[in-house]
Amino acid sequence: MELFQALVDKKKMDQTKQSVTVLEHNLRRSNTSSNKQQKEVQKALDTAVTLRNTIKNLENKLDKQRKAISQIEEERDHYLHEATEQVDFYHSPGPIHVQYVNFFV
């Protein structure tokens, strides 16, 4: 009976070792998968930060361009007004000098 019990205990021990081995293998696979996922998440977060910075830089450039366009439009309006005044001044008839001629004398 002791021999039988020893065989049963040995079989249980072997099954337990095999279960532990399988669990250890699954744990390693799980850790590897978890590490890969953490790297992917970090990569995504880094990409998000890079994109935010790129967007901010583009918004700053856009603001500078809008300001430059606004200034150029103001200068255009100024010179257009100035040119219009010059055209009006040089093309205006000015004072009309009328000379009366007496035909009946």
C-alpha positions as CSV (number, residue, x, y, z in Angstrom):
1,M,0.0,0.0,0.0
2,E,2.9,2.4,0.7
3,L,4.3,1.7,-2.7
4,F,1.0,2.5,-4.3
5,Q,0.7,5.7,-2.3
6,A,4.3,6.6,-3.3
7,L,3.4,6.1,-6.9
8,V,0.2,8.2,-6.6
9,D,2.2,10.9,-4.8
10,K,4.9,10.8,-7.5
11,K,2.3,11.1,-10.2
12,K,0.7,14.1,-8.5
13,M,4.1,15.6,-8.1
14,D,4.9,15.2,-11.8
15,Q,1.5,16.7,-12.7
16,T,2.2,19.6,-10.4
17,K,5.7,20.1,-11.9
18,Q,4.1,20.0,-15.4
19,S,1.5,22.5,-14.4
20,V,4.1,24.8,-12.9
21,T,6.2,24.5,-16.1
22,V,3.1,25.3,-18.3
23,L,2.2,28.3,-16.0
24,E,5.8,29.6,-16.1
25,H,5.8,29.4,-19.9
26,N,2.4,31.2,-20.0
27,L,3.7,33.8,-17.6
28,R,6.8,34.4,-19.8
29,R,4.6,34.7,-22.9
30,S,2.3,37.1,-21.1
31,N,5.2,39.2,-19.9
32,T,6.6,39.4,-23.4
33,S,3.2,40.4,-24.8
34,S,2.7,42.9,-22.1
35,N,6.2,44.5,-22.8
36,K,5.4,44.7,-26.5
37,Q,2.1,46.4,-25.7
38,Q,3.8,48.8,-23.4
39,K,6.3,49.7,-26.1
40,E,3.5,50.2,-28.6
41,V,1.6,52.5,-26.1
42,Q,4.8,54.5,-25.4
43,K,5.4,54.8,-29.2
44,A,1.8,56.0,-29.7
45,L,2.2,58.6,-26.8
46,D,5.5,59.8,-28.3
47,T,3.8,60.2,-31.7
48,A,0.9,62.1,-30.1
49,V,3.4,64.5,-28.5
50,T,5.2,65.0,-31.7
51,L,2.0,65.6,-33.6
52,R,0.9,68.2,-30.9
53,N,4.2,70.0,-31.3
54,T,3.9,69.9,-35.1
55,I,0.4,71.4,-34.9
56,K,1.5,74.1,-32.5
57,N,4.4,75.0,-34.9
58,L,2.1,75.1,-37.9
59,E,-0.4,77.3,-35.9
60,N,2.4,79.7,-35.1
61,K,3.5,79.9,-38.7
62,L,-0.1,80.4,-39.8
63,D,-0.5,83.3,-37.3
64,K,2.7,84.9,-38.6
65,Q,1.5,84.5,-42.2
66,R,-1.9,86.0,-41.3
67,K,-0.2,89.0,-39.7
68,A,2.1,89.4,-42.7
69,I,-0.8,89.3,-45.1
70,S,-2.7,91.8,-43.0
71,Q,0.2,94.2,-43.0
72,I,0.6,93.8,-46.8
73,E,-3.1,94.4,-47.3
74,E,-2.8,97.6,-45.2
75,E,0.2,98.8,-47.2
76,R,-1.7,98.0,-50.5
77,D,-4.7,100.0,-49.3
78,H,-2.4,102.9,-48.3
79,Y,-0.6,102.9,-51.7
80,L,-3.9,102.5,-53.6
81,H,-5.4,105.5,-51.8
82,E,-2.2,107.5,-52.4
83,A,-2.2,106.6,-56.1
84,T,-5.9,107.5,-56.4
85,E,-5.2,110.9,-54.9
86,Q,-2.3,111.4,-57.3
87,V,-4.4,110.5,-60.3
88,D,-7.3,112.7,-59.1
89,F,-4.8,115.6,-58.6
90,Y,-3.1,115.3,-62.0
91,H,-6.2,114.5,-64.0
92,S,-8.5,117.1,-62.5
93,P,-9.3,120.0,-64.8
94,G,-8.0,122.4,-62.3
95,P,-9.2,126.0,-62.4
96,I,-10.9,126.8,-65.7
97,H,-9.7,130.0,-67.3
98,V,-12.2,131.5,-69.5
99,Q,-11.3,134.2,-71.8
100,Y,-14.1,136.4,-73.0
101,V,-13.9,137.6,-76.5
102,N,-16.1,140.4,-77.6
103,F,-17.2,139.8,-81.1
104,F,-19.3,142.9,-81.3
105,V,-16.7,145.5,-81.2
